[in-house]
Amino acid sequence: MMKPVSWPWIEKMDSCLIMMVLGVAVLALAAQVWLAGSHLKEAAWPAFSRELARPEGINLAGDPRNPIITLRLNKYSALPLARLLVNGEAGGQFRDRYVTVFVRDGDLLEIDGTRYDRPFEVEVLNVSRGVVSPVPGATVKVQGTVSAVGKVSLSEI
């Protein structure tokens, strides 16, 4: 019986290739863990529109404990010239269907629809805990004027 031909360089190349593949897999896994970081310590952040209304002198961005109100356009996907006014100043634009703003007790919320001839409706979609009014589900019909959504009232928590 003949002894099979053995090529030691092929066996070495095979084991070297397996080691390289395992090394690359370990490096890729380590890179993903390092880039992802630890998400266990992070708090959940609410999603906001591109425009936010912030009270002067106080940076409320990114703090989910501050009261917020989310408004939604009904029957339109965007009305970029319609603005949400907070105490008479621009607090957000309806570049998309939703606008979320930070509020304080006593803020007056209005919708500026003076740049549109057609009527449209805005609904109070959601309010954070502690906001008594305006209530979720309230709708405001805007017909080419500035229409009031309401005065913000916060509960004493």
C-alpha positions as CSV (number, residue, x, y, z in Angstrom):
1,M,0.0,0.0,0.0
2,M,1.2,3.4,-0.9
3,K,1.5,6.2,1.5
4,P,-0.6,9.3,0.5
5,V,1.3,12.3,-0.6
6,S,1.5,14.9,2.1
7,W,2.0,18.6,1.4
8,P,2.9,20.3,4.7
9,W,2.7,23.8,3.3
10,I,-0.9,23.3,2.3
11,E,-1.8,22.2,5.9
12,K,0.0,25.2,7.3
13,M,-1.7,27.6,4.9
14,D,-5.1,26.1,5.8
15,S,-4.6,26.6,9.6
16,C,-3.2,30.1,9.0
17,L,-6.3,31.0,6.9
18,I,-8.6,29.7,9.7
19,M,-6.8,31.7,12.3
20,M,-7.0,34.9,10.2
21,V,-10.7,34.5,9.7
22,L,-11.2,34.0,13.5
23,G,-9.0,37.0,14.2
24,V,-11.0,39.3,11.9
25,A,-14.3,38.1,13.4
26,V,-13.1,38.8,16.9
27,L,-11.8,42.3,15.8
28,A,-15.2,43.1,14.1
29,L,-17.1,42.0,17.2
30,A,-14.8,44.1,19.5
31,A,-15.2,47.1,17.2
32,Q,-19.0,46.9,17.3
33,V,-19.1,46.6,21.0
34,W,-16.7,49.6,21.4
35,L,-18.7,51.8,18.9
36,A,-22.1,50.9,20.4
37,G,-21.1,51.7,23.9
38,S,-23.2,51.0,26.9
39,H,-26.8,51.9,26.4
40,L,-27.9,50.6,29.8
41,K,-27.1,53.9,31.5
42,E,-28.9,56.2,29.0
43,A,-32.4,57.5,29.6
44,A,-35.0,57.4,26.9
45,W,-35.2,60.7,24.9
46,P,-38.4,62.0,23.3
47,A,-38.4,62.6,19.6
48,F,-38.7,66.3,18.7
49,S,-39.4,68.3,15.6
50,R,-36.7,70.3,13.9
51,E,-37.9,73.5,15.6
52,L,-38.2,73.7,19.4
53,A,-39.5,76.5,21.6
54,R,-37.2,77.0,24.6
55,P,-37.8,79.5,27.4
56,E,-35.2,82.2,27.6
57,G,-32.2,81.5,29.9
58,I,-33.1,77.9,30.5
59,N,-31.7,75.1,28.4
60,L,-34.4,72.4,28.4
61,A,-33.2,70.5,25.4
62,G,-33.0,66.7,25.9
63,D,-34.5,66.6,29.4
64,P,-37.5,64.3,29.3
65,R,-38.8,65.6,32.7
66,N,-39.7,69.0,31.2
67,P,-43.3,69.4,30.0
68,I,-43.8,69.1,26.2
69,I,-46.8,69.3,23.9
70,T,-47.0,67.6,20.5
71,L,-49.3,68.9,17.8
72,R,-50.3,67.1,14.6
73,L,-51.7,68.4,11.3
74,N,-54.9,66.7,10.2
75,K,-55.3,65.9,6.5
76,Y,-51.9,67.4,5.5
77,S,-48.4,65.9,5.5
78,A,-46.7,69.3,5.8
79,L,-47.6,73.0,5.8
80,P,-44.1,74.7,6.0
81,L,-45.5,78.3,6.2
82,A,-47.8,77.5,9.1
83,R,-46.2,78.2,12.5
84,L,-46.8,77.3,16.1
85,L,-46.5,80.5,18.2
86,V,-45.6,80.3,21.9
87,N,-46.4,83.5,23.6
88,G,-46.5,85.3,20.2
89,E,-43.1,84.0,19.1
90,A,-42.4,81.3,16.6
91,G,-42.0,78.0,18.4
92,G,-42.1,75.6,15.5
93,Q,-43.0,75.1,11.9
94,F,-45.1,72.4,10.4
95,R,-42.4,71.2,8.0
96,D,-43.6,67.7,8.7
97,R,-46.9,66.6,10.2
98,Y,-45.8,66.9,13.9
99,V,-44.4,69.8,16.0
100,T,-43.3,69.2,19.6
101,V,-42.5,72.2,21.9
102,F,-41.3,72.7,25.4
103,V,-43.9,74.7,27.5
104,R,-44.2,76.4,30.8
105,D,-47.2,77.2,33.0
106,G,-49.1,80.1,31.5
107,D,-47.7,79.9,27.9
108,L,-50.2,80.8,25.2
109,L,-50.1,78.5,22.2
110,E,-51.4,79.7,18.9
111,I,-51.3,78.6,15.2
112,D,-50.4,81.2,12.6
113,G,-52.2,80.2,9.4
114,T,-52.1,83.7,7.8
115,R,-50.1,82.5,4.9
116,Y,-52.7,79.9,3.8
117,D,-56.0,80.6,2.2
118,R,-57.4,77.1,2.8
119,P,-58.6,76.0,6.2
120,F,-56.7,73.3,8.0
121,E,-56.9,71.6,11.4
122,V,-54.3,71.0,14.1
123,E,-54.8,68.4,16.8
124,V,-53.2,68.3,20.2
125,L,-51.8,64.8,19.8
126,N,-50.0,64.2,23.1
127,V,-49.0,66.1,26.2
128,S,-46.4,65.1,28.8
129,R,-47.3,64.2,32.4
130,G,-48.2,67.3,34.4
131,V,-49.8,69.2,31.6
132,V,-53.5,69.8,32.4
133,S,-54.4,71.9,29.4
134,P,-54.6,71.8,26.5
135,V,-55.9,68.3,26.6
136,P,-55.0,65.5,24.0
137,G,-57.5,65.3,21.2
138,A,-58.4,68.9,21.2
139,T,-58.6,70.3,17.6
140,V,-58.2,73.8,16.3
141,K,-59.5,74.9,13.0
142,V,-57.3,77.6,11.3
143,Q,-58.8,79.7,8.5
144,G,-56.2,82.1,7.4
145,T,-55.8,83.8,10.8
146,V,-54.0,83.2,14.1
147,S,-56.0,80.7,16.1
148,A,-55.5,80.0,19.7
149,V,-54.8,76.4,20.8
150,G,-55.0,77.5,24.5
151,K,-53.2,78.5,27.5
152,V,-50.9,75.9,29.1
153,S,-51.8,74.9,32.5
154,L,-49.5,72.6,34.6
155,S,-50.5,70.5,37.6
156,E,-48.6,70.8,40.8
157,I,-46.7,67.5,41.0
